[in-house]
Amino acid sequence: MSPSGLLKEEIFLSTFLDKMRMDMDLKGLSPHTKAAYFLHVKHFAEHFDKQAEQMGETEVREYLHHCIVQRKLSASYAVVCYSALKFFYETTLRRIWDVRAIPRIKRRKYLPNVLSKEEILLVFDATNNIKHKAALMTAYSAGLRVSEVANLTIADIDSKNMQILIKQGKGNRDRYSLLSKANLAILREYYKQYRPKNWLFPGHDPSKPINPRTLTILFRDAKRKAGIKKDVTFHSLRHSFATHLLEDNVHICHIQKLLGHKSIHTTCIYLHITRLSLLNVKSPMDTMVGLGNG
C-alpha cells in the first residue's frame, strides 16, 4: 500500500470516528443515516489527507464549497454532508458550530410528478408477475415508500381491521395505513402461489426481504411497458396515493397520518398538484359575474 493509502487508512480508523459511531447509535439515527454521515466525514478527511478532528471551520467551508461549486453536487447531497460534519464537530467533538460562519445551502423544492388513476391502472396491467403486481399495488394503495414495501412481513397485513402496519418507517416511527379490498384480494392470490413464510415479499434468499432496488427496477420496466413517458419513479406511487386522496376530498390531516409525515407542512405540497377543479376552488373573477353591468 502506498504512503498515501496508509494515511487514508489511518484517517479512516480515527478513534473519533469510532466515537461518532457510538454517538449516532445513542442518538438513534437510522442505519441509512449513520452510513451516510460516516461516509461524508470519511470523504472530508480524505480530501485533505488529515484526520477530521484536526480540522475546523476553514476546512469545512472549503470542502462544502468544493462539493457545490467545483464538483457541482446536488443541494440534497450538500445538505446531508453539512449535517454529517455538523454532527461530528458539534456532537462528537463538542465544538461550537457557528451556523453564521458555515451557511447551509437551501434545497430546491420541486413539485412531485404524479400518475393519474388511469395511468396507475396501466402500470398494474403491464405487470404480469403476480408478486411484482402485488408489491406495486401495495405501494400505491397504502402510500408506502419503497423501503417500507420491502420490509413488510405477513403479520403486518391486518385483514380483520383492513389496515397495514408499517414498522419503523422514516424517523423510526410505526404507523398504520390503508389495506384496500382490491389490494387484499391480490395479496391473497399472490400468497396462494408463492407461500411466503415471513417477509411478505422475500428476496432470492427467502430469509431476507426483497431488495428495494429490485422494486425500483420492476416499476421502471412496468412504466415502460405501459407506454408512460412521465418522469416518475417508484416513489411516485406514494405521491399519487396522496394526491388522489386529496382529490377524493379526504382531509389533509388524515393524509398526513397515513403518510407518516411529522409535519403537516410536508403534506401540504400535494395541495399544489391537486386538480383545483376537483377541490371546488374557483377564481374570484368567476364570482363577479353580473357585477358592474348596470
Secondary structure, 3 states (H helix, E strand, C coil): CCHHHHHHHHHHCCHHHHHHHHHHHHHCCCHHHHHHHHHHHHHHHHHHCCCHHHCCHHHHHHHHHHHHHHCCCCHHHHHHHHHHHHHHHHHHCCCCCCCCCCCCCCCCCCCCCCCCHHHHHHHHHCCCCHHHHHHHHHHHHHCCCHHHHHCCEHHHEECCCCEEEECCCCCCCCEEEECCHHHHHHHHHHHHHHCCCCECCECCCCCCECCHHHHHHHHHHHHHHCCCCCCCCCHHHHHHHHHHHHHCCCCHHHHHHHHCCCCHHHHHHHHHCCCHHHHCCCCHHHHCCCCCCC
